[in-house]
Amino acid sequence: KAIAVAQKASQEDEAGNYDEAIRSYQHAVKYFLHIVKEPQGKDGNQKIRDKCKLYLDRVEELQEYLEKKEVASRINL
């Protein structure tokens, strides 16, 4: 489930549907972190954590982009 949600996030991101991409990245992280609670082995858990960090960094980038876009649209009104 986590992988499917992460793939959806990536597809939405590529399509420019940033609000949906943000939601999907956040859901994917939630699913992955639930998996980390289960014993996967040190390497497996680290890989999951690394992916979660990448997704959360991307969420931050998209949120900043959308905020700047919102401000720009208000200025142009």
PDB file of N, CA, C and O in Angstrom:
ATOM      1  N   LYS A   1       0.827  -1.203   0.000  1.00  0.00           N
ATOM      2  CA  LYS A   1       0.000   0.000   0.000  1.00  0.00           C
ATOM      3  C   LYS A   1       0.867   1.263   0.000  1.00  0.00           C
ATOM      4  O   LYS A   1       0.583   2.214  -0.728  1.00  0.00           O
ATOM      5  N   ALA A   2       1.918   1.269   0.813  1.00  0.00           N
ATOM      6  CA  ALA A   2       2.800   2.437   0.898  1.00  0.00           C
ATOM      7  C   ALA A   2       3.442   2.736  -0.454  1.00  0.00           C
ATOM      8  O   ALA A   2       3.532   3.893  -0.864  1.00  0.00           O
ATOM      9  N   ILE A   3       3.881   1.696  -1.133  1.00  0.00           N
ATOM     10  CA  ILE A   3       4.539   1.880  -2.432  1.00  0.00           C
ATOM     11  C   ILE A   3       3.545   2.417  -3.456  1.00  0.00           C
ATOM     12  O   ILE A   3       3.883   3.295  -4.250  1.00  0.00           O
ATOM     13  N   ALA A   4       2.330   1.898  -3.442  1.00  0.00           N
ATOM     14  CA  ALA A   4       1.309   2.365  -4.386  1.00  0.00           C
ATOM     15  C   ALA A   4       0.992   3.841  -4.157  1.00  0.00           C
ATOM     16  O   ALA A   4       0.839   4.601  -5.113  1.00  0.00           O
ATOM     17  N   VAL A   5       0.894   4.240  -2.907  1.00  0.00           N
ATOM     18  CA  VAL A   5       0.605   5.647  -2.591  1.00  0.00           C
ATOM     19  C   VAL A   5       1.780   6.531  -3.003  1.00  0.00           C
ATOM     20  O   VAL A   5       1.578   7.634  -3.511  1.00  0.00           O
ATOM     21  N   ALA A   6       3.000   6.055  -2.787  1.00  0.00           N
ATOM     22  CA  ALA A   6       4.186   6.815  -3.184  1.00  0.00           C
ATOM     23  C   ALA A   6       4.241   6.970  -4.703  1.00  0.00           C
ATOM     24  O   ALA A   6       4.613   8.029  -5.209  1.00  0.00           O
ATOM     25  N   GLN A   7       3.874   5.921  -5.425  1.00  0.00           N
ATOM     26  CA  GLN A   7       3.855   6.006  -6.885  1.00  0.00           C
ATOM     27  C   GLN A   7       2.805   7.011  -7.360  1.00  0.00           C
ATOM     28  O   GLN A   7       3.042   7.780  -8.291  1.00  0.00           O
ATOM     29  N   LYS A   8       1.643   6.993  -6.706  1.00  0.00           N
ATOM     30  CA  LYS A   8       0.591   7.956  -7.045  1.00  0.00           C
ATOM     31  C   LYS A   8       1.086   9.373  -6.791  1.00  0.00           C
ATOM     32  O   LYS A   8       0.844  10.273  -7.596  1.00  0.00           O
ATOM     33  N   ALA A   9       1.775   9.571  -5.679  1.00  0.00           N
ATOM     34  CA  ALA A   9       2.314  10.898  -5.356  1.00  0.00           C
ATOM     35  C   ALA A   9       3.256  11.372  -6.451  1.00  0.00           C
ATOM     36  O   ALA A   9       3.189  12.518  -6.894  1.00  0.00           O
ATOM     37  N   SER A  10       4.122  10.487  -6.871  1.00  0.00           N
ATOM     38  CA  SER A  10       5.082  10.826  -7.920  1.00  0.00           C
ATOM     39  C   SER A  10       4.371  11.175  -9.230  1.00  0.00           C
ATOM     40  O   SER A  10       4.753  12.121  -9.919  1.00  0.00           O
ATOM     41  N   GLN A  11       3.346  10.411  -9.562  1.00  0.00           N
ATOM     42  CA  GLN A  11       2.592  10.677 -10.793  1.00  0.00           C
ATOM     43  C   GLN A  11       1.879  12.030 -10.721  1.00  0.00           C
ATOM     44  O   GLN A  11       1.877  12.796 -11.684  1.00  0.00           O
ATOM     45  N   GLU A  12       1.282  12.306  -9.579  1.00  0.00           N
ATOM     46  CA  GLU A  12       0.594  13.590  -9.406  1.00  0.00           C
ATOM     47  C   GLU A  12       1.598  14.747  -9.472  1.00  0.00           C
ATOM     48  O   GLU A  12       1.315  15.799 -10.044  1.00  0.00           O
ATOM     49  N   ASP A  13       2.757  14.533  -8.883  1.00  0.00           N
ATOM     50  CA  ASP A  13       3.825  15.533  -8.895  1.00  0.00           C
ATOM     51  C   ASP A  13       4.240  15.829 -10.337  1.00  0.00           C
ATOM     52  O   ASP A  13       4.329  16.989 -10.741  1.00  0.00           O
ATOM     53  N   GLU A  14       4.488  14.787 -11.093  1.00  0.00           N
ATOM     54  CA  GLU A  14       4.913  14.950 -12.490  1.00  0.00           C
ATOM     55  C   GLU A  14       3.823  15.620 -13.328  1.00  0.00           C
ATOM     56  O   GLU A  14       4.123  16.356 -14.269  1.00  0.00           O
ATOM     57  N   ALA A  15       2.563  15.364 -12.983  1.00  0.00           N
ATOM     58  CA  ALA A  15       1.447  15.931 -13.741  1.00  0.00           C
ATOM     59  C   ALA A  15       1.151  17.369 -13.337  1.00  0.00           C
ATOM     60  O   ALA A  15       0.323  18.035 -13.959  1.00  0.00           O
ATOM     61  N   GLY A  16       1.829  17.850 -12.292  1.00  0.00           N
ATOM     62  CA  GLY A  16       1.605  19.227 -11.849  1.00  0.00           C
ATOM     63  C   GLY A  16       0.449  19.374 -10.880  1.00  0.00           C
ATOM     64  O   GLY A  16       0.048  20.494 -10.563  1.00  0.00           O
ATOM     65  N   ASN A  17      -0.091  18.270 -10.406  1.00  0.00           N
ATOM     66  CA  ASN A  17      -1.180  18.290  -9.419  1.00  0.00           C
ATOM     67  C   ASN A  17      -0.559  18.307  -8.020  1.00  0.00           C
ATOM     68  O   ASN A  17      -0.579  17.312  -7.296  1.00  0.00           O
ATOM     69  N   TYR A  18      -0.012  19.462  -7.668  1.00  0.00           N
ATOM     70  CA  TYR A  18       0.830  19.542  -6.478  1.00  0.00           C
ATOM     71  C   TYR A  18       0.074  19.362  -5.165  1.00  0.00           C
ATOM     72  O   TYR A  18       0.612  18.781  -4.222  1.00  0.00           O
ATOM     73  N   ASP A  19      -1.157  19.848  -5.087  1.00  0.00           N
ATOM     74  CA  ASP A  19      -1.923  19.648  -3.849  1.00  0.00           C
ATOM     75  C   ASP A  19      -2.137  18.154  -3.592  1.00  0.00           C
ATOM     76  O   ASP A  19      -1.953  17.674  -2.474  1.00  0.00           O
ATOM     77  N   GLU A  20      -2.523  17.437  -4.628  1.00  0.00           N
ATOM     78  CA  GLU A  20      -2.739  15.991  -4.479  1.00  0.00           C
ATOM     79  C   GLU A  20      -1.411  15.274  -4.237  1.00  0.00           C
ATOM     80  O   GLU A  20      -1.363  14.312  -3.471  1.00  0.00           O
ATOM     81  N   ALA A  21      -0.344  15.726  -4.873  1.00  0.00           N
ATOM     82  CA  ALA A  21       0.969  15.125  -4.657  1.00  0.00           C
ATOM     83  C   ALA A  21       1.390  15.281  -3.193  1.00  0.00           C
ATOM     84  O   ALA A  21       1.905  14.341  -2.589  1.00  0.00           O
ATOM     85  N   ILE A  22       1.172  16.458  -2.632  1.00  0.00           N
ATOM     86  CA  ILE A  22       1.519  16.695  -1.231  1.00  0.00           C
ATOM     87  C   ILE A  22       0.761  15.732  -0.334  1.00  0.00           C
ATOM     88  O   ILE A  22       1.353  15.091   0.534  1.00  0.00           O
ATOM     89  N   ARG A  23      -0.552  15.627  -0.540  1.00  0.00           N
ATOM     90  CA  ARG A  23      -1.357  14.715   0.284  1.00  0.00           C
ATOM     91  C   ARG A  23      -0.866  13.273   0.142  1.00  0.00           C
ATOM     92  O   ARG A  23      -0.757  12.547   1.130  1.00  0.00           O
ATOM     93  N   SER A  24      -0.574  12.873  -1.080  1.00  0.00           N
ATOM     94  CA  SER A  24      -0.144  11.496  -1.314  1.00  0.00           C
ATOM     95  C   SER A  24       1.235  11.223  -0.713  1.00  0.00           C
ATOM     96  O   SER A  24       1.456  10.165  -0.125  1.00  0.00           O
ATOM     97  N   TYR A  25       2.158  12.166  -0.857  1.00  0.00           N
ATOM     98  CA  TYR A  25       3.472  11.986  -0.224  1.00  0.00           C
ATOM     99  C   TYR A  25       3.319  11.844   1.294  1.00  0.00           C
ATOM    100  O   TYR A  25       3.969  11.002   1.913  1.00  0.00           O
ATOM    101  N   GLN A  26       2.461  12.669   1.885  1.00  0.00           N
ATOM    102  CA  GLN A  26       2.267  12.611   3.333  1.00  0.00           C
ATOM    103  C   GLN A  26       1.647  11.275   3.755  1.00  0.00           C
ATOM    104  O   GLN A  26       2.034  10.706   4.776  1.00  0.00           O
ATOM    105  N   HIS A  27       0.691  10.778   2.975  1.00  0.00           N
ATOM    106  CA  HIS A  27       0.101   9.471   3.280  1.00  0.00           C
ATOM    107  C   HIS A  27       1.130   8.358   3.118  1.00  0.00           C
ATOM    108  O   HIS A  27       1.173   7.429   3.926  1.00  0.00           O
ATOM    109  N   ALA A  28       1.949   8.445   2.090  1.00  0.00           N
ATOM    110  CA  ALA A  28       2.979   7.420   1.873  1.00  0.00           C
ATOM    111  C   ALA A  28       3.933   7.371   3.062  1.00  0.00           C
ATOM    112  O   ALA A  28       4.287   6.292   3.538  1.00  0.00           O
ATOM    113  N   VAL A  29       4.344   8.538   3.535  1.00  0.00           N
ATOM    114  CA  VAL A  29       5.250   8.591   4.690  1.00  0.00           C
ATOM    115  C   VAL A  29       4.593   7.943   5.902  1.00  0.00           C
ATOM    116  O   VAL A  29       5.232   7.188   6.635  1.00  0.00           O
ATOM    117  N   LYS A  30       3.320   8.242   6.106  1.00  0.00           N
ATOM    118  CA  LYS A  30       2.596   7.660   7.238  1.00  0.00           C
ATOM    119  C   LYS A  30       2.604   6.123   7.146  1.00  0.00           C
ATOM    120  O   LYS A  30       2.863   5.437   8.135  1.00  0.00           O
ATOM    121  N   TYR A  31       2.320   5.600   5.954  1.00  0.00           N
ATOM    122  CA  TYR A  31       2.336   4.150   5.759  1.00  0.00           C
ATOM    123  C   TYR A  31       3.733   3.572   5.976  1.00  0.00           C
ATOM    124  O   TYR A  31       3.894   2.554   6.649  1.00  0.00           O
ATOM    125  N   PHE A  32       4.740   4.229   5.400  1.00  0.00           N
ATOM    126  CA  PHE A  32       6.109   3.728   5.548  1.00  0.00           C
ATOM    127  C   PHE A  32       6.558   3.740   7.010  1.00  0.00           C
ATOM    128  O   PHE A  32       7.210   2.801   7.467  1.00  0.00           O
ATOM    129  N   LEU A  33       6.215   4.789   7.733  1.00  0.00           N
ATOM    130  CA  LEU A  33       6.618   4.851   9.142  1.00  0.00           C
ATOM    131  C   LEU A  33       5.926   3.768   9.962  1.00  0.00           C
ATOM    132  O   LEU A  33       6.486   3.279  10.943  1.00  0.00           O
ATOM    133  N   HIS A  34       4.730   3.397   9.571  1.00  0.00           N
ATOM    134  CA  HIS A  34       4.051   2.286  10.238  1.00  0.00           C
ATOM    135  C   HIS A  34       4.819   0.988   9.989  1.00  0.00           C
ATOM    136  O   HIS A  34       4.932   0.142  10.876  1.00  0.00           O
ATOM    137  N   ILE A  35       5.341   0.843   8.778  1.00  0.00           N
ATOM    138  CA  ILE A  35       6.126  -0.349   8.432  1.00  0.00           C
ATOM    139  C   ILE A  35       7.411  -0.392   9.253  1.00  0.00           C
ATOM    140  O   ILE A  35       7.842  -1.466   9.671  1.00  0.00           O
ATOM    141  N   VAL A  36       8.023   0.759   9.486  1.00  0.00           N
ATOM    142  CA  VAL A  36       9.284   0.822  10.236  1.00  0.00           C
ATOM    143  C   VAL A  36       9.096   0.298  11.659  1.00  0.00           C
ATOM    144  O   VAL A  36      10.039  -0.209  12.267  1.00  0.00           O
ATOM    145  N   LYS A  37       7.885   0.421  12.187  1.00  0.00           N
ATOM    146  CA  LYS A  37       7.626  -0.084  13.540  1.00  0.00           C
ATOM    147  C   LYS A  37       7.794  -1.599  13.609  1.00  0.00           C
ATOM    148  O   LYS A  37       8.116  -2.151  14.661  1.00  0.00           O
ATOM    149  N   GLU A  38       7.573  -2.262  12.477  1.00  0.00           N
ATOM    150  CA  GLU A  38       7.751  -3.716  12.411  1.00  0.00           C
ATOM    151  C   GLU A  38       9.231  -4.021  12.202  1.00  0.00           C
ATOM    152  O   GLU A  38       9.920  -3.265  11.518  1.00  0.00           O
ATOM    153  N   PRO A  39       9.725  -5.100  12.772  1.00  0.00           N
ATOM    154  CA  PRO A  39      11.148  -5.430  12.577  1.00  0.00           C
ATOM    155  C   PRO A  39      11.445  -5.802  11.123  1.00  0.00           C
ATOM    156  O   PRO A  39      10.958  -6.816  10.621  1.00  0.00           O
ATOM    157  N   GLN A  40      12.242  -4.979  10.460  1.00  0.00           N
ATOM    158  CA  GLN A  40      12.607  -5.195   9.058  1.00  0.00           C
ATOM    159  C   GLN A  40      14.102  -5.454   8.898  1.00  0.00           C
ATOM    160  O   GLN A  40      14.550  -5.839   7.819  1.00  0.00           O
ATOM    161  N   GLY A  41      14.847  -5.255   9.921  1.00  0.00           N
ATOM    162  CA  GLY A  41      16.295  -5.274   9.794  1.00  0.00           C
ATOM    163  C   GLY A  41      16.794  -3.858   9.681  1.00  0.00           C
ATOM    164  O   GLY A  41      16.090  -2.979   9.183  1.00  0.00           O
ATOM    165  N   LYS A  42      17.996  -3.635  10.138  1.00  0.00           N
ATOM    166  CA  LYS A  42      18.556  -2.282  10.201  1.00  0.00           C
ATOM    167  C   LYS A  42      18.620  -1.615   8.823  1.00  0.00           C
ATOM    168  O   LYS A  42      18.228  -0.458   8.675  1.00  0.00           O
ATOM    169  N   ASP A  43      19.110  -2.340   7.820  1.00  0.00           N
ATOM    170  CA  ASP A  43      19.242  -1.755   6.480  1.00  0.00           C
ATOM    171  C   ASP A  43      17.890  -1.414   5.864  1.00  0.00           C
ATOM    172  O   ASP A  43      17.729  -0.357   5.253  1.00  0.00           O
ATOM    173  N   GLY A  44      16.926  -2.304   6.026  1.00  0.00           N
ATOM    174  CA  GLY A  44      15.596  -2.057   5.476  1.00  0.00           C
ATOM    175  C   GLY A  44      14.951  -0.837   6.091  1.00  0.00           C
ATOM    176  O   GLY A  44      14.367  -0.015   5.385  1.00  0.00           O
ATOM    177  N   ASN A  45      15.053  -0.714   7.402  1.00  0.00           N
ATOM    178  CA  ASN A  45      14.470   0.438   8.079  1.00  0.00           C
ATOM    179  C   ASN A  45      15.156   1.727   7.669  1.00  0.00           C
ATOM    180  O   ASN A  45      14.492   2.752   7.513  1.00  0.00           O
ATOM    181  N   GLN A  46      16.470   1.703   7.491  1.00  0.00           N
ATOM    182  CA  GLN A  46      17.188   2.916   7.096  1.00  0.00           C
ATOM    183  C   GLN A  46      16.777   3.358   5.696  1.00  0.00           C
ATOM    184  O   GLN A  46      16.641   4.553   5.437  1.00  0.00           O
ATOM    185  N   LYS A  47      16.582   2.404   4.800  1.00  0.00           N
ATOM    186  CA  LYS A  47      16.148   2.738   3.439  1.00  0.00           C
ATOM    187  C   LYS A  47      14.765   3.387   3.462  1.00  0.00           C
ATOM    188  O   LYS A  47      14.500   4.341   2.731  1.00  0.00           O
ATOM    189  N   ILE A  48      13.889   2.853   4.315  1.00  0.00           N
ATOM    190  CA  ILE A  48      12.551   3.429   4.425  1.00  0.00           C
ATOM    191  C   ILE A  48      12.633   4.840   4.987  1.00  0.00           C
ATOM    192  O   ILE A  48      11.961   5.747   4.496  1.00  0.00           O
ATOM    193  N   ARG A  49      13.448   5.028   6.009  1.00  0.00           N
ATOM    194  CA  ARG A  49      13.604   6.370   6.586  1.00  0.00           C
ATOM    195  C   ARG A  49      14.163   7.357   5.563  1.00  0.00           C
ATOM    196  O   ARG A  49      13.731   8.508   5.498  1.00  0.00           O
ATOM    197  N   ASP A  50      15.121   6.899   4.772  1.00  0.00           N
ATOM    198  CA  ASP A  50      15.701   7.759   3.735  1.00  0.00           C
ATOM    199  C   ASP A  50      14.637   8.179   2.718  1.00  0.00           C
ATOM    200  O   ASP A  50      14.586   9.340   2.312  1.00  0.00           O
ATOM    201  N   LYS A  51      13.792   7.237   2.312  1.00  0.00           N
ATOM    202  CA  LYS A  51      12.713   7.553   1.370  1.00  0.00           C
ATOM    203  C   LYS A  51      11.746   8.552   1.991  1.00  0.00           C
ATOM    204  O   LYS A  51      11.312   9.499   1.335  1.00  0.00           O
ATOM    205  N   CYS A  52      11.411   8.334   3.264  1.00  0.00           N
ATOM    206  CA  CYS A  52      10.500   9.246   3.951  1.00  0.00           C
ATOM    207  C   CYS A  52      11.073  10.654   3.971  1.00  0.00           C
ATOM    208  O   CYS A  52      10.341  11.622   3.765  1.00  0.00           O
ATOM    209  N   LYS A  53      12.366  10.778   4.214  1.00  0.00           N
ATOM    210  CA  LYS A  53      13.003  12.100   4.232  1.00  0.00           C
ATOM    211  C   LYS A  53      12.906  12.750   2.852  1.00  0.00           C
ATOM    212  O   LYS A  53      12.622  13.943   2.749  1.00  0.00           O
ATOM    213  N   LEU A  54      13.138  11.976   1.795  1.00  0.00           N
ATOM    214  CA  LEU A  54      13.018  12.510   0.441  1.00  0.00           C
ATOM    215  C   LEU A  54      11.597  13.003   0.175  1.00  0.00           C
ATOM    216  O   LEU A  54      11.403  14.085  -0.378  1.00  0.00           O
ATOM    217  N   TYR A  55      10.616  12.211   0.570  1.00  0.00           N
ATOM    218  CA  TYR A  55       9.221  12.595   0.341  1.00  0.00           C
ATOM    219  C   TYR A  55       8.871  13.851   1.126  1.00  0.00           C
ATOM    220  O   TYR A  55       8.213  14.748   0.598  1.00  0.00           O
ATOM    221  N   LEU A  56       9.301  13.924   2.378  1.00  0.00           N
ATOM    222  CA  LEU A  56       8.993  15.093   3.197  1.00  0.00           C
ATOM    223  C   LEU A  56       9.705  16.345   2.684  1.00  0.00           C
ATOM    224  O   LEU A  56       9.155  17.444   2.745  1.00  0.00           O
ATOM    225  N   ASP A  57      10.922  16.177   2.183  1.00  0.00           N
ATOM    226  CA  ASP A  57      11.625  17.310   1.570  1.00  0.00           C
ATOM    227  C   ASP A  57      10.867  17.811   0.344  1.00  0.00           C
ATOM    228  O   ASP A  57      10.756  19.017   0.121  1.00  0.00           O
ATOM    229  N   ARG A  58      10.349  16.877  -0.446  1.00  0.00           N
ATOM    230  CA  ARG A  58       9.593  17.258  -1.642  1.00  0.00           C
ATOM    231  C   ARG A  58       8.294  17.962  -1.258  1.00  0.00           C
ATOM    232  O   ARG A  58       7.898  18.933  -1.901  1.00  0.00           O
ATOM    233  N   VAL A  59       7.634  17.473  -0.212  1.00  0.00           N
ATOM    234  CA  VAL A  59       6.422  18.134   0.275  1.00  0.00           C
ATOM    235  C   VAL A  59       6.734  19.578   0.637  1.00  0.00           C
ATOM    236  O   VAL A  59       5.981  20.489   0.290  1.00  0.00           O
ATOM    237  N   GLU A  60       7.835  19.783   1.329  1.00  0.00           N
ATOM    238  CA  GLU A  60       8.228  21.140   1.724  1.00  0.00           C
ATOM    239  C   GLU A  60       8.472  22.021   0.503  1.00  0.00           C
ATOM    240  O   GLU A  60       8.049  23.177   0.473  1.00  0.00           O
ATOM    241  N   GLU A  61       9.154  21.476  -0.504  1.00  0.00           N
ATOM    242  CA  GLU A  61       9.408  22.234  -1.732  1.00  0.00           C
ATOM    243  C   GLU A  61       8.099  22.617  -2.426  1.00  0.00           C
ATOM    244  O   GLU A  61       7.926  23.753  -2.868  1.00  0.00           O
ATOM    245  N   LEU A  62       7.184  21.652  -2.513  1.00  0.00           N
ATOM    246  CA  LEU A  62       5.913  21.917  -3.184  1.00  0.00           C
ATOM    247  C   LEU A  62       5.085  22.943  -2.414  1.00  0.00           C
ATOM    248  O   LEU A  62       4.455  23.811  -3.016  1.00  0.00           O
ATOM    249  N   GLN A  63       5.086  22.845  -1.089  1.00  0.00           N
ATOM    250  CA  GLN A  63       4.338  23.807  -0.291  1.00  0.00           C
ATOM    251  C   GLN A  63       4.898  25.217  -0.460  1.00  0.00           C
ATOM    252  O   GLN A  63       4.137  26.179  -0.571  1.00  0.00           O
ATOM    253  N   GLU A  64       6.208  25.341  -0.481  1.00  0.00           N
ATOM    254  CA  GLU A  64       6.825  26.654  -0.695  1.00  0.00           C
ATOM    255  C   GLU A  64       6.467  27.197  -2.070  1.00  0.00           C
ATOM    256  O   GLU A  64       6.159  28.380  -2.216  1.00  0.00           O
ATOM    257  N   TYR A  65       6.507  26.331  -3.074  1.00  0.00           N
ATOM    258  CA  TYR A  65       6.160  26.746  -4.438  1.00  0.00           C
ATOM    259  C   TYR A  65       4.718  27.248  -4.493  1.00  0.00           C
ATOM    260  O   TYR A  65       4.439  28.305  -5.061  1.00  0.00           O
ATOM    261  N   LEU A  66       3.802  26.475  -3.894  1.00  0.00           N
ATOM    262  CA  LEU A  66       2.394  26.856  -3.926  1.00  0.00           C
ATOM    263  C   LEU A  66       2.143  28.147  -3.159  1.00  0.00           C
ATOM    264  O   LEU A  66       1.312  28.957  -3.568  1.00  0.00           O
ATOM    265  N   GLU A  67       2.850  28.347  -2.053  1.00  0.00           N
ATOM    266  CA  GLU A  67       2.710  29.593  -1.289  1.00  0.00           C
ATOM    267  C   GLU A  67       3.186  30.785  -2.104  1.00  0.00           C
ATOM    268  O   GLU A  67       2.530  31.826  -2.118  1.00  0.00           O
ATOM    269  N   LYS A  68       4.321  30.646  -2.781  1.00  0.00           N
ATOM    270  CA  LYS A  68       4.835  31.735  -3.617  1.00  0.00           C
ATOM    271  C   LYS A  68       3.888  32.027  -4.772  1.00  0.00           C
ATOM    272  O   LYS A  68       3.668  33.183  -5.131  1.00  0.00           O
ATOM    273  N   LYS A  69       3.334  30.973  -5.347  1.00  0.00           N
ATOM    274  CA  LYS A  69       2.388  31.126  -6.450  1.00  0.00           C
ATOM    275  C   LYS A  69       1.134  31.864  -5.969  1.00  0.00           C
ATOM    276  O   LYS A  69       0.607  32.721  -6.678  1.00  0.00           O
ATOM    277  N   GLU A  70       0.661  31.533  -4.770  1.00  0.00           N
ATOM    278  CA  GLU A  70      -0.506  32.191  -4.179  1.00  0.00           C
ATOM    279  C   GLU A  70      -0.236  33.680  -3.960  1.00  0.00           C
ATOM    280  O   GLU A  70      -1.074  34.523  -4.281  1.00  0.00           O
ATOM    281  N   VAL A  71       0.925  33.992  -3.419  1.00  0.00           N
ATOM    282  CA  VAL A  71       1.283  35.397  -3.179  1.00  0.00           C
ATOM    283  C   VAL A  71       1.369  36.156  -4.494  1.00  0.00           C
ATOM    284  O   VAL A  71       0.885  37.283  -4.604  1.00  0.00           O
ATOM    285  N   ALA A  72       1.986  35.536  -5.486  1.00  0.00           N
ATOM    286  CA  ALA A  72       2.117  36.183  -6.796  1.00  0.00           C
ATOM    287  C   ALA A  72       0.753  36.440  -7.417  1.00  0.00           C
ATOM    288  O   ALA A  72       0.537  37.481  -8.038  1.00  0.00           O
ATOM    289  N   SER A  73      -0.164  35.501  -7.255  1.00  0.00           N
ATOM    290  CA  SER A  73      -1.492  35.697  -7.855  1.00  0.00           C
ATOM    291  C   SER A  73      -2.244  36.823  -7.126  1.00  0.00           C
ATOM    292  O   SER A  73      -3.020  37.547  -7.751  1.00  0.00           O
ATOM    293  N   ARG A  74      -2.024  36.974  -5.831  1.00  0.00           N
ATOM    294  CA  ARG A  74      -2.665  38.074  -5.097  1.00  0.00           C
ATOM    295  C   ARG A  74      -2.107  39.421  -5.537  1.00  0.00           C
ATOM    296  O   ARG A  74      -2.845  40.401  -5.639  1.00  0.00           O
ATOM    297  N   ILE A  75      -0.823  39.468  -5.792  1.00  0.00           N
ATOM    298  CA  ILE A  75      -0.178  40.719  -6.212  1.00  0.00           C
ATOM    299  C   ILE A  75      -0.688  41.121  -7.596  1.00  0.00           C
ATOM    300  O   ILE A  75      -0.876  42.307  -7.867  1.00  0.00           O
ATOM    301  N   ASN A  76      -0.908  40.155  -8.458  1.00  0.00           N
ATOM    302  CA  ASN A  76      -1.344  40.434  -9.828  1.00  0.00           C
ATOM    303  C   ASN A  76      -2.824  40.743  -9.934  1.00  0.00           C
ATOM    304  O   ASN A  76      -3.295  41.079 -11.020  1.00  0.00           O
ATOM    305  N   LEU A  77      -3.571  40.644  -8.853  1.00  0.00           N
ATOM    306  CA  LEU A  77      -5.013  40.941  -8.908  1.00  0.00           C
ATOM    307  C   LEU A  77      -5.225  42.378  -8.999  1.00  0.00           C
ATOM    308  O   LEU A  77      -6.368  42.831  -9.055  1.00  0.00           O
TER     309      LEU A  77
END
